[in-house]
């Protein structure tokens, strides 16, 4: 059996850091140490070798919007971004409320450049009324249930979903917290910039009222609750208070919510349109502080590809969402690690083993530690390489990144999935 050695890097995982080579055979790490030799060598000099990244929130668009992305192209983008597992969100057409549709996405994932786990809908058709067949979906391996793209507005439905989930081992209800009535007609954050630009707003309160309500329902039901793309200072306070009470509540933040503000919308460029919207400077500061103090558990991209024509429409008519998989780690490094907001280990915790724990992926081989016997899902990251984001060079089928032209520090050099390199020197194999 052939052996792969990842040579000359600094191994960083939940247990610490050390200079070491990593030897991989048959899909597993078999040795860590200096001077290891294999049949094939990946140069990791100057690099950090870490457990593969895990993204709790990607839109792979299959089935139904394959002109924007597919399981194949989205996972290629993920691999280039250092991810070895992604959670596919269920707002597809048809939606992932049906065991047969979920099974088809999982089957496409078997051939993909990273592990694909499917989220399942909370409600049938994501209509917010009747519960989806959560038990059957759980039987297929679904652990994260969400109507993402839309909020579960009805408190009674949310209560039933939370109650039902407690009977499903490992299940977590993931809320897209935006009260539909409060955001109706809004296209950006409601604040000084929305009034100046004359664009209808989506208030921070729309997110916060749902988070406040759902924390109360989590306490009532004892269920695990996860908040997708938390974006406001008030939301952070609510999550912090829920954790202080010992409730099983977790939260994620997206890179665009700690790197961009609503001022970007002054360009009227729909690349900056996303739900929840880009917020104020004070909100961005609160998200960074929450990432640093552990209030927010994970960085998740909310990778949302759209065809170019769709994003060329006027701001208010264009669809919401932006790409994230190929820029998340470099943005985290450039905006949070280099300025000293996070240590390297904290950054990789937020991008790898903490989201893996939320999605139940540690039981399926995603790593907390790189040690003999662990599954070889690895990211080899060069923290000193500077590069410019060029939409034309992304592996994603779509081009809607708001970071075009931005120079970032840190690039994925190699990605290893099940012991096989899927990215070598930044290029897909
Ligand atoms: Zn969402």
Boltz pocket constraint, residues with backbone or C-beta under 6 A from the ligand:
constraints:
  - pocket:
      binder: B
      contacts: [[A, 148], [A, 149], [A, 150], [A, 176], [A, 228], [A, 229], [A, 275], [A, 276]]
      max_distance: 6.0
